């Protein structure tokens, strides 16, 4: 049994398979367009459900890409004389 919600499961369906190939920037732009359309309220119910599901899949994709990027970011470390010593994982809290 998974902990995914029915909406998340529907959002990951075959209709949204193309999302995995999108860059972060393209996915975010499309997500912004969807949010704008839904906020205007000029979308019929069936279409609003469909684009909401796509928006959810886009949000998950963007989150995944951000987590991957954060994992690659490293902090430079320096020796006592100020020369570069190496790198260590970035600790955004510290």
Buried (B, 14 or more C-beta within 10 A) or exposed (E): EEEEEEEBEBBBEEEBEEBEEBEBEEBBEBBEEBBEBBEEEEBEEEEBEBBBBBBBBBBBBBEEBEEEEEEEEEEEEEEEEEEEEEEEEBEEEE
